[in-house]
Each structure stands twice: as C-alpha cells, then as structure tokens.
Amino acid sequence: MKRLTATVHGRVQGVSFRYYTRLEAQRLGLVGWVRNERDGSVSIVAEGQEAELQRLANFLHHGPQGARVAQVEIAWSPATHEFQSFEVRWL
C-alpha cells in the first residue's frame, strides 16, 4: 500500500474536477480525499495499491472534460491507513 499526494494546477475549479476525481478513485478502490484550494489548485491524497494510484495519477494529468491541467505535482510515501473511504473535503 502506498500514498499519493498531489496538487493539480490549471483550470481545475468550476469544472467538476473534485467530483470526477472522487468517482475515479472510488472506481479504483482507493481511499483518501480531494479538495479545492484557495489558490485555484486542487489537492488530492489517496491510498491504495500502487497500480491503481498510478491510474489515478494518469487521470489527474488530464482531468474531466472542461479542465485544462497545466501542472501536476506528485509525491509518493507509505500508506498511513487513516482513511475508510474517498471523499470530497472543503476548506
């Protein structure tokens, strides 16, 4: 089990990025969260099998229709097992 921590920059708010990220993460069997940030980016923390996390990372590079991803920052670490599901969070 691994943890992916990502920040997605570009036109990623107001295009259902959180909604579709949650759907994709749930489809892949991942746990964690996604939220909009005040600077216009979207942050993601996800845990699960490395192959499924890589699939989520691939999704983050293009996002849903209407999104224009300019940059994705990704960090990998060991899973902490603190999550039970994948949810949308708010500041």
PDB file with one MODEL, atoms N, CA, C and O in Angstrom:
MODEL        1
ATOM      1  N   MET A   1       0.846  -1.184   0.000  1.00  0.00           N
ATOM      2  CA  MET A   1       0.000   0.000   0.000  1.00  0.00           C
ATOM      3  C   MET A   1       0.889   1.244   0.000  1.00  0.00           C
ATOM      4  O   MET A   1       1.904   1.322   0.692  1.00  0.00           O
ATOM      5  N   LYS A   2       0.455   2.210  -0.811  1.00  0.00           N
ATOM      6  CA  LYS A   2       1.204   3.465  -0.929  1.00  0.00           C
ATOM      7  C   LYS A   2       0.248   4.641  -0.778  1.00  0.00           C
ATOM      8  O   LYS A   2      -0.974   4.486  -0.777  1.00  0.00           O
ATOM      9  N   ARG A   3       0.852   5.831  -0.650  1.00  0.00           N
ATOM     10  CA  ARG A   3       0.090   7.083  -0.590  1.00  0.00           C
ATOM     11  C   ARG A   3       0.578   7.991  -1.708  1.00  0.00           C
ATOM     12  O   ARG A   3       1.780   8.163  -1.913  1.00  0.00           O
ATOM     13  N   LEU A   4      -0.373   8.564  -2.423  1.00  0.00           N
ATOM     14  CA  LEU A   4      -0.102   9.574  -3.440  1.00  0.00           C
ATOM     15  C   LEU A   4      -0.630  10.890  -2.894  1.00  0.00           C
ATOM     16  O   LEU A   4      -1.785  10.976  -2.479  1.00  0.00           O
ATOM     17  N   THR A   5       0.206  11.906  -2.895  1.00  0.00           N
ATOM     18  CA  THR A   5      -0.208  13.261  -2.531  1.00  0.00           C
ATOM     19  C   THR A   5       0.034  14.116  -3.767  1.00  0.00           C
ATOM     20  O   THR A   5       1.150  14.171  -4.283  1.00  0.00           O
ATOM     21  N   ALA A   6      -1.018  14.784  -4.242  1.00  0.00           N
ATOM     22  CA  ALA A   6      -0.898  15.531  -5.498  1.00  0.00           C
ATOM     23  C   ALA A   6      -1.540  16.908  -5.378  1.00  0.00           C
ATOM     24  O   ALA A   6      -2.489  17.116  -4.621  1.00  0.00           O
ATOM     25  N   THR A   7      -0.994  17.832  -6.148  1.00  0.00           N
ATOM     26  CA  THR A   7      -1.596  19.150  -6.338  1.00  0.00           C
ATOM     27  C   THR A   7      -1.696  19.371  -7.836  1.00  0.00           C
ATOM     28  O   THR A   7      -0.715  19.239  -8.568  1.00  0.00           O
ATOM     29  N   VAL A   8      -2.908  19.714  -8.281  1.00  0.00           N
ATOM     30  CA  VAL A   8      -3.168  19.904  -9.705  1.00  0.00           C
ATOM     31  C   VAL A   8      -3.421  21.388  -9.944  1.00  0.00           C
ATOM     32  O   VAL A   8      -4.264  21.999  -9.287  1.00  0.00           O
ATOM     33  N   HIS A   9      -2.679  21.962 -10.897  1.00  0.00           N
ATOM     34  CA  HIS A   9      -2.789  23.380 -11.232  1.00  0.00           C
ATOM     35  C   HIS A   9      -3.376  23.535 -12.628  1.00  0.00           C
ATOM     36  O   HIS A   9      -3.251  22.646 -13.471  1.00  0.00           O
ATOM     37  N   GLY A  10      -4.008  24.658 -12.854  1.00  0.00           N
ATOM     38  CA  GLY A  10      -4.599  24.967 -14.154  1.00  0.00           C
ATOM     39  C   GLY A  10      -6.051  25.361 -13.968  1.00  0.00           C
ATOM     40  O   GLY A  10      -6.444  25.856 -12.912  1.00  0.00           O
ATOM     41  N   ARG A  11      -6.838  25.137 -15.002  1.00  0.00           N
ATOM     42  CA  ARG A  11      -8.282  25.392 -14.899  1.00  0.00           C
ATOM     43  C   ARG A  11      -8.922  24.118 -14.341  1.00  0.00           C
ATOM     44  O   ARG A  11      -9.413  23.273 -15.090  1.00  0.00           O
ATOM     45  N   VAL A  12      -8.904  23.999 -13.012  1.00  0.00           N
ATOM     46  CA  VAL A  12      -9.338  22.770 -12.360  1.00  0.00           C
ATOM     47  C   VAL A  12     -10.433  22.993 -11.318  1.00  0.00           C
ATOM     48  O   VAL A  12     -10.882  22.045 -10.674  1.00  0.00           O
ATOM     49  N   GLN A  13     -10.860  24.236 -11.154  1.00  0.00           N
ATOM     50  CA  GLN A  13     -12.004  24.514 -10.286  1.00  0.00           C
ATOM     51  C   GLN A  13     -13.146  24.996 -11.159  1.00  0.00           C
ATOM     52  O   GLN A  13     -12.930  25.687 -12.155  1.00  0.00           O
ATOM     53  N   GLY A  14     -14.377  24.625 -10.777  1.00  0.00           N
ATOM     54  CA  GLY A  14     -15.549  25.004 -11.553  1.00  0.00           C
ATOM     55  C   GLY A  14     -15.788  24.110 -12.755  1.00  0.00           C
ATOM     56  O   GLY A  14     -16.594  24.445 -13.623  1.00  0.00           O
ATOM     57  N   VAL A  15     -15.092  22.963 -12.822  1.00  0.00           N
ATOM     58  CA  VAL A  15     -15.244  22.017 -13.940  1.00  0.00           C
ATOM     59  C   VAL A  15     -15.513  20.599 -13.430  1.00  0.00           C
ATOM     60  O   VAL A  15     -15.288  19.626 -14.150  1.00  0.00           O
ATOM     61  N   SER A  16     -15.992  20.484 -12.194  1.00  0.00           N
ATOM     62  CA  SER A  16     -16.318  19.191 -11.561  1.00  0.00           C
ATOM     63  C   SER A  16     -15.099  18.301 -11.366  1.00  0.00           C
ATOM     64  O   SER A  16     -15.223  17.076 -11.359  1.00  0.00           O
ATOM     65  N   PHE A  17     -13.930  18.897 -11.207  1.00  0.00           N
ATOM     66  CA  PHE A  17     -12.708  18.120 -11.027  1.00  0.00           C
ATOM     67  C   PHE A  17     -12.782  17.254  -9.778  1.00  0.00           C
ATOM     68  O   PHE A  17     -12.409  16.082  -9.820  1.00  0.00           O
ATOM     69  N   ARG A  18     -13.260  17.816  -8.656  1.00  0.00           N
ATOM     70  CA  ARG A  18     -13.362  17.033  -7.417  1.00  0.00           C
ATOM     71  C   ARG A  18     -14.323  15.865  -7.593  1.00  0.00           C
ATOM     72  O   ARG A  18     -14.025  14.741  -7.190  1.00  0.00           O
ATOM     73  N   TYR A  19     -15.469  16.134  -8.192  1.00  0.00           N
ATOM     74  CA  TYR A  19     -16.492  15.102  -8.388  1.00  0.00           C
ATOM     75  C   TYR A  19     -15.935  13.923  -9.185  1.00  0.00           C
ATOM     76  O   TYR A  19     -16.073  12.771  -8.773  1.00  0.00           O
ATOM     77  N   TYR A  20     -15.308  14.210 -10.324  1.00  0.00           N
ATOM     78  CA  TYR A  20     -14.804  13.139 -11.170  1.00  0.00           C
ATOM     79  C   TYR A  20     -13.569  12.460 -10.578  1.00  0.00           C
ATOM     80  O   TYR A  20     -13.339  11.275 -10.820  1.00  0.00           O
ATOM     81  N   THR A  21     -12.781  13.196  -9.812  1.00  0.00           N
ATOM     82  CA  THR A  21     -11.645  12.574  -9.130  1.00  0.00           C
ATOM     83  C   THR A  21     -12.149  11.583  -8.091  1.00  0.00           C
ATOM     84  O   THR A  21     -11.606  10.485  -7.963  1.00  0.00           O
ATOM     85  N   ARG A  22     -13.189  11.964  -7.345  1.00  0.00           N
ATOM     86  CA  ARG A  22     -13.769  11.046  -6.357  1.00  0.00           C
ATOM     87  C   ARG A  22     -14.319   9.805  -7.042  1.00  0.00           C
ATOM     88  O   ARG A  22     -14.087   8.690  -6.575  1.00  0.00           O
ATOM     89  N   LEU A  23     -15.043   9.980  -8.140  1.00  0.00           N
ATOM     90  CA  LEU A  23     -15.582   8.828  -8.871  1.00  0.00           C
ATOM     91  C   LEU A  23     -14.474   7.894  -9.347  1.00  0.00           C
ATOM     92  O   LEU A  23     -14.581   6.676  -9.203  1.00  0.00           O
ATOM     93  N   GLU A  24     -13.415   8.461  -9.911  1.00  0.00           N
ATOM     94  CA  GLU A  24     -12.300   7.661 -10.408  1.00  0.00           C
ATOM     95  C   GLU A  24     -11.610   6.930  -9.258  1.00  0.00           C
ATOM     96  O   GLU A  24     -11.294   5.746  -9.378  1.00  0.00           O
ATOM     97  N   ALA A  25     -11.377   7.622  -8.152  1.00  0.00           N
ATOM     98  CA  ALA A  25     -10.731   6.996  -7.003  1.00  0.00           C
ATOM     99  C   ALA A  25     -11.586   5.857  -6.453  1.00  0.00           C
ATOM    100  O   ALA A  25     -11.065   4.791  -6.127  1.00  0.00           O
ATOM    101  N   GLN A  26     -12.876   6.076  -6.350  1.00  0.00           N
ATOM    102  CA  GLN A  26     -13.771   5.028  -5.858  1.00  0.00           C
ATOM    103  C   GLN A  26     -13.785   3.845  -6.824  1.00  0.00           C
ATOM    104  O   GLN A  26     -13.771   2.693  -6.389  1.00  0.00           O
ATOM    105  N   ARG A  27     -13.813   4.114  -8.116  1.00  0.00           N
ATOM    106  CA  ARG A  27     -13.804   3.053  -9.125  1.00  0.00           C
ATOM    107  C   ARG A  27     -12.539   2.202  -8.989  1.00  0.00           C
ATOM    108  O   ARG A  27     -12.572   0.990  -9.202  1.00  0.00           O
ATOM    109  N   LEU A  28     -11.426   2.847  -8.633  1.00  0.00           N
ATOM    110  CA  LEU A  28     -10.141   2.163  -8.491  1.00  0.00           C
ATOM    111  C   LEU A  28      -9.951   1.528  -7.114  1.00  0.00           C
ATOM    112  O   LEU A  28      -8.940   0.868  -6.874  1.00  0.00           O
ATOM    113  N   GLY A  29     -10.906   1.719  -6.212  1.00  0.00           N
ATOM    114  CA  GLY A  29     -10.808   1.128  -4.879  1.00  0.00           C
ATOM    115  C   GLY A  29      -9.858   1.859  -3.954  1.00  0.00           C
ATOM    116  O   GLY A  29      -9.299   1.256  -3.038  1.00  0.00           O
ATOM    117  N   LEU A  30      -9.666   3.154  -4.179  1.00  0.00           N
ATOM    118  CA  LEU A  30      -8.751   3.953  -3.368  1.00  0.00           C
ATOM    119  C   LEU A  30      -9.499   4.661  -2.244  1.00  0.00           C
ATOM    120  O   LEU A  30     -10.716   4.832  -2.310  1.00  0.00           O
ATOM    121  N   VAL A  31      -8.773   5.065  -1.229  1.00  0.00           N
ATOM    122  CA  VAL A  31      -9.325   5.841  -0.118  1.00  0.00           C
ATOM    123  C   VAL A  31      -8.521   7.125   0.013  1.00  0.00           C
ATOM    124  O   VAL A  31      -7.366   7.189  -0.408  1.00  0.00           O
ATOM    125  N   GLY A  32      -9.143   8.158   0.605  1.00  0.00           N
ATOM    126  CA  GLY A  32      -8.469   9.437   0.788  1.00  0.00           C
ATOM    127  C   GLY A  32      -9.428  10.580   0.594  1.00  0.00           C
ATOM    128  O   GLY A  32     -10.594  10.495   0.982  1.00  0.00           O
ATOM    129  N   TRP A  33      -8.936  11.673  -0.017  1.00  0.00           N
ATOM    130  CA  TRP A  33      -9.779  12.853  -0.202  1.00  0.00           C
ATOM    131  C   TRP A  33      -9.273  13.738  -1.336  1.00  0.00           C
ATOM    132  O   TRP A  33      -8.144  13.598  -1.807  1.00  0.00           O
ATOM    133  N   VAL A  34     -10.150  14.659  -1.761  1.00  0.00           N
ATOM    134  CA  VAL A  34      -9.839  15.682  -2.758  1.00  0.00           C
ATOM    135  C   VAL A  34     -10.479  16.982  -2.287  1.00  0.00           C
ATOM    136  O   VAL A  34     -11.576  16.961  -1.727  1.00  0.00           O
ATOM    137  N   ARG A  35      -9.806  18.121  -2.507  1.00  0.00           N
ATOM    138  CA  ARG A  35     -10.401  19.414  -2.134  1.00  0.00           C
ATOM    139  C   ARG A  35      -9.840  20.532  -2.998  1.00  0.00           C
ATOM    140  O   ARG A  35      -8.715  20.456  -3.491  1.00  0.00           O
ATOM    141  N   ASN A  36     -10.651  21.575  -3.170  1.00  0.00           N
ATOM    142  CA  ASN A  36     -10.207  22.804  -3.813  1.00  0.00           C
ATOM    143  C   ASN A  36      -9.360  23.594  -2.833  1.00  0.00           C
ATOM    144  O   ASN A  36      -9.614  23.583  -1.628  1.00  0.00           O
ATOM    145  N   GLU A  37      -8.352  24.281  -3.355  1.00  0.00           N
ATOM    146  CA  GLU A  37      -7.512  25.156  -2.546  1.00  0.00           C
ATOM    147  C   GLU A  37      -7.797  26.610  -2.893  1.00  0.00           C
ATOM    148  O   GLU A  37      -8.307  26.909  -3.973  1.00  0.00           O
ATOM    149  N   ARG A  38      -7.469  27.500  -1.987  1.00  0.00           N
ATOM    150  CA  ARG A  38      -7.739  28.930  -2.193  1.00  0.00           C
ATOM    151  C   ARG A  38      -6.988  29.512  -3.387  1.00  0.00           C
ATOM    152  O   ARG A  38      -7.437  30.493  -3.981  1.00  0.00           O
ATOM    153  N   ASP A  39      -5.852  28.919  -3.742  1.00  0.00           N
ATOM    154  CA  ASP A  39      -5.052  29.437  -4.854  1.00  0.00           C
ATOM    155  C   ASP A  39      -5.552  28.959  -6.222  1.00  0.00           C
ATOM    156  O   ASP A  39      -4.932  29.264  -7.241  1.00  0.00           O
ATOM    157  N   GLY A  40      -6.666  28.212  -6.259  1.00  0.00           N
ATOM    158  CA  GLY A  40      -7.223  27.736  -7.527  1.00  0.00           C
ATOM    159  C   GLY A  40      -6.796  26.332  -7.911  1.00  0.00           C
ATOM    160  O   GLY A  40      -7.258  25.798  -8.920  1.00  0.00           O
ATOM    161  N   SER A  41      -5.922  25.730  -7.121  1.00  0.00           N
ATOM    162  CA  SER A  41      -5.483  24.364  -7.396  1.00  0.00           C
ATOM    163  C   SER A  41      -6.424  23.365  -6.721  1.00  0.00           C
ATOM    164  O   SER A  41      -7.334  23.751  -5.988  1.00  0.00           O
ATOM    165  N   VAL A  42      -6.190  22.087  -6.978  1.00  0.00           N
ATOM    166  CA  VAL A  42      -6.916  21.004  -6.330  1.00  0.00           C
ATOM    167  C   VAL A  42      -5.887  20.082  -5.690  1.00  0.00           C
ATOM    168  O   VAL A  42      -4.902  19.709  -6.326  1.00  0.00           O
ATOM    169  N   SER A  43      -6.117  19.711  -4.420  1.00  0.00           N
ATOM    170  CA  SER A  43      -5.227  18.805  -3.697  1.00  0.00           C
ATOM    171  C   SER A  43      -5.887  17.439  -3.562  1.00  0.00           C
ATOM    172  O   SER A  43      -7.100  17.329  -3.380  1.00  0.00           O
ATOM    173  N   ILE A  44      -5.066  16.409  -3.654  1.00  0.00           N
ATOM    174  CA  ILE A  44      -5.544  15.039  -3.556  1.00  0.00           C
ATOM    175  C   ILE A  44      -4.599  14.253  -2.660  1.00  0.00           C
ATOM    176  O   ILE A  44      -3.379  14.377  -2.777  1.00  0.00           O
ATOM    177  N   VAL A  45      -5.152  13.454  -1.776  1.00  0.00           N
ATOM    178  CA  VAL A  45      -4.408  12.458  -1.018  1.00  0.00           C
ATOM    179  C   VAL A  45      -5.151  11.148  -1.222  1.00  0.00           C
ATOM    180  O   VAL A  45      -6.343  11.054  -0.928  1.00  0.00           O
ATOM    181  N   ALA A  46      -4.457  10.143  -1.721  1.00  0.00           N
ATOM    182  CA  ALA A  46      -5.086   8.852  -1.984  1.00  0.00           C
ATOM    183  C   ALA A  46      -4.168   7.730  -1.541  1.00  0.00           C
ATOM    184  O   ALA A  46      -2.946   7.829  -1.651  1.00  0.00           O
ATOM    185  N   GLU A  47      -4.768   6.665  -1.041  1.00  0.00           N
ATOM    186  CA  GLU A  47      -4.016   5.485  -0.635  1.00  0.00           C
ATOM    187  C   GLU A  47      -4.602   4.239  -1.268  1.00  0.00           C
ATOM    188  O   GLU A  47      -5.810   4.141  -1.481  1.00  0.00           O
ATOM    189  N   GLY A  48      -3.729   3.290  -1.565  1.00  0.00           N
ATOM    190  CA  GLY A  48      -4.160   2.038  -2.148  1.00  0.00           C
ATOM    191  C   GLY A  48      -2.995   1.333  -2.806  1.00  0.00           C
ATOM    192  O   GLY A  48      -1.832   1.617  -2.518  1.00  0.00           O
ATOM    193  N   GLN A  49      -3.322   0.409  -3.695  1.00  0.00           N
ATOM    194  CA  GLN A  49      -2.296  -0.319  -4.437  1.00  0.00           C
ATOM    195  C   GLN A  49      -1.615   0.617  -5.430  1.00  0.00           C
ATOM    196  O   GLN A  49      -2.261   1.496  -6.002  1.00  0.00           O
ATOM    197  N   GLU A  50      -0.326   0.431  -5.633  1.00  0.00           N
ATOM    198  CA  GLU A  50       0.453   1.327  -6.480  1.00  0.00           C
ATOM    199  C   GLU A  50      -0.087   1.413  -7.912  1.00  0.00           C
ATOM    200  O   GLU A  50      -0.106   2.497  -8.496  1.00  0.00           O
ATOM    201  N   ALA A  51      -0.522   0.295  -8.479  1.00  0.00           N
ATOM    202  CA  ALA A  51      -1.030   0.306  -9.860  1.00  0.00           C
ATOM    203  C   ALA A  51      -2.269   1.187  -9.980  1.00  0.00           C
ATOM    204  O   ALA A  51      -2.413   1.932 -10.949  1.00  0.00           O
ATOM    205  N   GLU A  52      -3.165   1.103  -8.996  1.00  0.00           N
ATOM    206  CA  GLU A  52      -4.376   1.920  -9.035  1.00  0.00           C
ATOM    207  C   GLU A  52      -4.052   3.394  -8.781  1.00  0.00           C
ATOM    208  O   GLU A  52      -4.668   4.277  -9.377  1.00  0.00           O
ATOM    209  N   LEU A  53      -3.096   3.655  -7.908  1.00  0.00           N
ATOM    210  CA  LEU A  53      -2.671   5.040  -7.677  1.00  0.00           C
ATOM    211  C   LEU A  53      -2.058   5.630  -8.941  1.00  0.00           C
ATOM    212  O   LEU A  53      -2.258   6.810  -9.231  1.00  0.00           O
ATOM    213  N   GLN A  54      -1.320   4.833  -9.689  1.00  0.00           N
ATOM    214  CA  GLN A  54      -0.744   5.321 -10.941  1.00  0.00           C
ATOM    215  C   GLN A  54      -1.851   5.642 -11.944  1.00  0.00           C
ATOM    216  O   GLN A  54      -1.747   6.613 -12.694  1.00  0.00           O
ATOM    217  N   ARG A  55      -2.900   4.838 -11.960  1.00  0.00           N
ATOM    218  CA  ARG A  55      -4.040   5.132 -12.842  1.00  0.00           C
ATOM    219  C   ARG A  55      -4.712   6.445 -12.441  1.00  0.00           C
ATOM    220  O   ARG A  55      -5.105   7.230 -13.303  1.00  0.00           O
ATOM    221  N   LEU A  56      -4.843   6.684 -11.134  1.00  0.00           N
ATOM    222  CA  LEU A  56      -5.400   7.958 -10.682  1.00  0.00           C
ATOM    223  C   LEU A  56      -4.474   9.101 -11.092  1.00  0.00           C
ATOM    224  O   LEU A  56      -4.949  10.143 -11.545  1.00  0.00           O
ATOM    225  N   ALA A  57      -3.179   8.926 -10.943  1.00  0.00           N
ATOM    226  CA  ALA A  57      -2.215   9.960 -11.343  1.00  0.00           C
ATOM    227  C   ALA A  57      -2.371  10.281 -12.827  1.00  0.00           C
ATOM    228  O   ALA A  57      -2.320  11.447 -13.216  1.00  0.00           O
ATOM    229  N   ASN A  58      -2.559   9.267 -13.649  1.00  0.00           N
ATOM    230  CA  ASN A  58      -2.773   9.490 -15.083  1.00  0.00           C
ATOM    231  C   ASN A  58      -4.027  10.302 -15.322  1.00  0.00           C
ATOM    232  O   ASN A  58      -4.031  11.205 -16.158  1.00  0.00           O
ATOM    233  N   PHE A  59      -5.102   9.990 -14.593  1.00  0.00           N
ATOM    234  CA  PHE A  59      -6.344  10.764 -14.713  1.00  0.00           C
ATOM    235  C   PHE A  59      -6.096  12.232 -14.335  1.00  0.00           C
ATOM    236  O   PHE A  59      -6.596  13.138 -15.003  1.00  0.00           O
ATOM    237  N   LEU A  60      -5.336  12.463 -13.280  1.00  0.00           N
ATOM    238  CA  LEU A  60      -5.102  13.835 -12.808  1.00  0.00           C
ATOM    239  C   LEU A  60      -4.393  14.691 -13.848  1.00  0.00           C
ATOM    240  O   LEU A  60      -4.536  15.914 -13.835  1.00  0.00           O
ATOM    241  N   HIS A  61      -3.641  14.082 -14.735  1.00  0.00           N
ATOM    242  CA  HIS A  61      -2.925  14.847 -15.760  1.00  0.00           C
ATOM    243  C   HIS A  61      -3.840  15.404 -16.846  1.00  0.00           C
ATOM    244  O   HIS A  61      -3.425  16.284 -17.599  1.00  0.00           O
ATOM    245  N   HIS A  62      -5.064  14.914 -16.943  1.00  0.00           N
ATOM    246  CA  HIS A  62      -5.997  15.491 -17.930  1.00  0.00           C
ATOM    247  C   HIS A  62      -7.318  15.892 -17.298  1.00  0.00           C
ATOM    248  O   HIS A  62      -7.951  16.833 -17.775  1.00  0.00           O
ATOM    249  N   GLY A  63      -7.760  15.214 -16.240  1.00  0.00           N
ATOM    250  CA  GLY A  63      -8.988  15.578 -15.544  1.00  0.00           C
ATOM    251  C   GLY A  63     -10.219  15.357 -16.399  1.00  0.00           C
ATOM    252  O   GLY A  63     -10.143  14.733 -17.458  1.00  0.00           O
ATOM    253  N   PRO A  64     -11.361  15.872 -15.939  1.00  0.00           N
ATOM    254  CA  PRO A  64     -12.604  15.726 -16.680  1.00  0.00           C
ATOM    255  C   PRO A  64     -12.672  16.695 -17.861  1.00  0.00           C
ATOM    256  O   PRO A  64     -11.847  17.598 -17.999  1.00  0.00           O
ATOM    257  N   GLN A  65     -13.674  16.481 -18.701  1.00  0.00           N
ATOM    258  CA  GLN A  65     -13.897  17.397 -19.818  1.00  0.00           C
ATOM    259  C   GLN A  65     -14.097  18.805 -19.266  1.00  0.00           C
ATOM    260  O   GLN A  65     -14.809  18.983 -18.278  1.00  0.00           O
ATOM    261  N   GLY A  66     -13.495  19.783 -19.876  1.00  0.00           N
ATOM    262  CA  GLY A  66     -13.593  21.169 -19.416  1.00  0.00           C
ATOM    263  C   GLY A  66     -12.402  21.611 -18.592  1.00  0.00           C
ATOM    264  O   GLY A  66     -12.145  22.808 -18.466  1.00  0.00           O
ATOM    265  N   ALA A  67     -11.672  20.664 -18.028  1.00  0.00           N
ATOM    266  CA  ALA A  67     -10.479  21.014 -17.252  1.00  0.00           C
ATOM    267  C   ALA A  67      -9.311  21.249 -18.206  1.00  0.00           C
ATOM    268  O   ALA A  67      -9.231  20.649 -19.278  1.00  0.00           O
ATOM    269  N   ARG A  68      -8.414  22.130 -17.792  1.00  0.00           N
ATOM    270  CA  ARG A  68      -7.158  22.336 -18.512  1.00  0.00           C
ATOM    271  C   ARG A  68      -6.033  22.246 -17.489  1.00  0.00           C
ATOM    272  O   ARG A  68      -5.720  23.219 -16.804  1.00  0.00           O
ATOM    273  N   VAL A  69      -5.443  21.088 -17.398  1.00  0.00           N
ATOM    274  CA  VAL A  69      -4.388  20.848 -16.414  1.00  0.00           C
ATOM    275  C   VAL A  69      -3.085  21.421 -16.940  1.00  0.00           C
ATOM    276  O   VAL A  69      -2.633  21.073 -18.032  1.00  0.00           O
ATOM    277  N   ALA A  70      -2.483  22.308 -16.147  1.00  0.00           N
ATOM    278  CA  ALA A  70      -1.205  22.918 -16.524  1.00  0.00           C
ATOM    279  C   ALA A  70      -0.021  22.192 -15.889  1.00  0.00           C
ATOM    280  O   ALA A  70       1.045  22.078 -16.495  1.00  0.00           O
ATOM    281  N   GLN A  71      -0.218  21.700 -14.659  1.00  0.00           N
ATOM    282  CA  GLN A  71       0.884  21.060 -13.933  1.00  0.00           C
ATOM    283  C   GLN A  71       0.309  20.151 -12.854  1.00  0.00           C
ATOM    284  O   GLN A  71      -0.703  20.472 -12.231  1.00  0.00           O
ATOM    285  N   VAL A  72       0.962  19.021 -12.643  1.00  0.00           N
ATOM    286  CA  VAL A  72       0.597  18.110 -11.563  1.00  0.00           C
ATOM    287  C   VAL A  72       1.846  17.815 -10.751  1.00  0.00           C
ATOM    288  O   VAL A  72       2.835  17.315 -11.286  1.00  0.00           O
ATOM    289  N   GLU A  73       1.803  18.125  -9.461  1.00  0.00           N
ATOM    290  CA  GLU A  73       2.898  17.814  -8.544  1.00  0.00           C
ATOM    291  C   GLU A  73       2.487  16.564  -7.774  1.00  0.00           C
ATOM    292  O   GLU A  73       1.416  16.526  -7.169  1.00  0.00           O
ATOM    293  N   ILE A  74       3.338  15.545  -7.798  1.00  0.00           N
ATOM    294  CA  ILE A  74       3.013  14.278  -7.136  1.00  0.00           C
ATOM    295  C   ILE A  74       4.151  13.878  -6.219  1.00  0.00           C
ATOM    296  O   ILE A  74       5.324  13.971  -6.580  1.00  0.00           O
ATOM    297  N   ALA A  75       3.787  13.430  -5.023  1.00  0.00           N
ATOM    298  CA  ALA A  75       4.745  12.864  -4.069  1.00  0.00           C
ATOM    299  C   ALA A  75       4.224  11.498  -3.633  1.00  0.00           C
ATOM    300  O   ALA A  75       3.020  11.304  -3.464  1.00  0.00           O
ATOM    301  N   TRP A  76       5.142  10.561  -3.456  1.00  0.00           N
ATOM    302  CA  TRP A  76       4.804   9.202  -3.035  1.00  0.00           C
ATOM    303  C   TRP A  76       5.348   8.952  -1.637  1.00  0.00           C
ATOM    304  O   TRP A  76       6.432   9.419  -1.289  1.00  0.00           O
ATOM    305  N   SER A  77       4.582   8.206  -0.834  1.00  0.00           N
ATOM    306  CA  SER A  77       5.021   7.834   0.508  1.00  0.00           C
ATOM    307  C   SER A  77       4.294   6.560   0.928  1.00  0.00           C
ATOM    308  O   SER A  77       3.370   6.122   0.243  1.00  0.00           O
ATOM    309  N   PRO A  78       4.700   5.966   2.042  1.00  0.00           N
ATOM    310  CA  PRO A  78       3.979   4.786   2.527  1.00  0.00           C
ATOM    311  C   PRO A  78       2.569   5.173   2.985  1.00  0.00           C
ATOM    312  O   PRO A  78       2.349   6.285   3.465  1.00  0.00           O
ATOM    313  N   ALA A  79       1.635   4.263   2.835  1.00  0.00           N
ATOM    314  CA  ALA A  79       0.264   4.489   3.288  1.00  0.00           C
ATOM    315  C   ALA A  79       0.222   4.595   4.807  1.00  0.00           C
ATOM    316  O   ALA A  79       1.006   3.948   5.502  1.00  0.00           O
ATOM    317  N   THR A  80      -0.694   5.411   5.319  1.00  0.00           N
ATOM    318  CA  THR A  80      -0.890   5.549   6.758  1.00  0.00           C
ATOM    319  C   THR A  80      -2.117   4.771   7.232  1.00  0.00           C
ATOM    320  O   THR A  80      -2.285   4.561   8.433  1.00  0.00           O
ATOM    321  N   HIS A  81      -2.958   4.350   6.324  1.00  0.00           N
ATOM    322  CA  HIS A  81      -4.171   3.578   6.626  1.00  0.00           C
ATOM    323  C   HIS A  81      -5.157   4.355   7.491  1.00  0.00           C
ATOM    324  O   HIS A  81      -5.893   3.762   8.280  1.00  0.00           O
ATOM    325  N   GLU A  82      -5.176   5.685   7.345  1.00  0.00           N
ATOM    326  CA  GLU A  82      -6.061   6.505   8.171  1.00  0.00           C
ATOM    327  C   GLU A  82      -7.437   6.736   7.552  1.00  0.00           C
ATOM    328  O   GLU A  82      -8.311   7.290   8.219  1.00  0.00           O
ATOM    329  N   PHE A  83      -7.659   6.334   6.308  1.00  0.00           N
ATOM    330  CA  PHE A  83      -8.914   6.619   5.614  1.00  0.00           C
ATOM    331  C   PHE A  83      -9.758   5.359   5.457  1.00  0.00           C
ATOM    332  O   PHE A  83      -9.227   4.254   5.338  1.00  0.00           O
ATOM    333  N   GLN A  84     -11.071   5.537   5.457  1.00  0.00           N
ATOM    334  CA  GLN A  84     -12.008   4.438   5.261  1.00  0.00           C
ATOM    335  C   GLN A  84     -12.685   4.504   3.902  1.00  0.00           C
ATOM    336  O   GLN A  84     -13.177   3.494   3.398  1.00  0.00           O
ATOM    337  N   SER A  85     -12.711   5.705   3.304  1.00  0.00           N
ATOM    338  CA  SER A  85     -13.403   5.915   2.029  1.00  0.00           C
ATOM    339  C   SER A  85     -12.695   7.053   1.294  1.00  0.00           C
ATOM    340  O   SER A  85     -11.709   7.601   1.787  1.00  0.00           O
ATOM    341  N   PHE A  86     -13.204   7.400   0.117  1.00  0.00           N
ATOM    342  CA  PHE A  86     -12.671   8.551  -0.615  1.00  0.00           C
ATOM    343  C   PHE A  86     -13.744   9.624  -0.640  1.00  0.00           C
ATOM    344  O   PHE A  86     -14.866   9.372  -1.079  1.00  0.00           O
ATOM    345  N   GLU A  87     -13.410  10.824  -0.170  1.00  0.00           N
ATOM    346  CA  GLU A  87     -14.408  11.873  -0.015  1.00  0.00           C
ATOM    347  C   GLU A  87     -13.931  13.213  -0.565  1.00  0.00           C
ATOM    348  O   GLU A  87     -12.738  13.434  -0.771  1.00  0.00           O
ATOM    349  N   VAL A  88     -14.884  14.086  -0.792  1.00  0.00           N
ATOM    350  CA  VAL A  88     -14.614  15.480  -1.129  1.00  0.00           C
ATOM    351  C   VAL A  88     -14.549  16.251   0.176  1.00  0.00           C
ATOM    352  O   VAL A  88     -15.446  16.144   1.012  1.00  0.00           O
ATOM    353  N   ARG A  89     -13.494  17.026   0.351  1.00  0.00           N
ATOM    354  CA  ARG A  89     -13.351  17.876   1.537  1.00  0.00           C
ATOM    355  C   ARG A  89     -13.444  19.337   1.130  1.00  0.00           C
ATOM    356  O   ARG A  89     -13.199  19.695  -0.022  1.00  0.00           O
ATOM    357  N   TRP A  90     -13.804  20.178   2.100  1.00  0.00           N
ATOM    358  CA  TRP A  90     -13.869  21.611   1.896  1.00  0.00           C
ATOM    359  C   TRP A  90     -12.975  22.295   2.911  1.00  0.00           C
ATOM    360  O   TRP A  90     -12.762  21.785   4.011  1.00  0.00           O
ATOM    361  N   LEU A  91     -12.454  23.451   2.538  1.00  0.00           N
ATOM    362  CA  LEU A  91     -11.592  24.226   3.459  1.00  0.00           C
ATOM    363  C   LEU A  91     -12.407  24.740   4.625  1.00  0.00           C
ATOM    364  O   LEU A  91     -11.870  25.411   5.505  1.00  0.00           O
TER     365      LEU A  91
ENDMDL
END
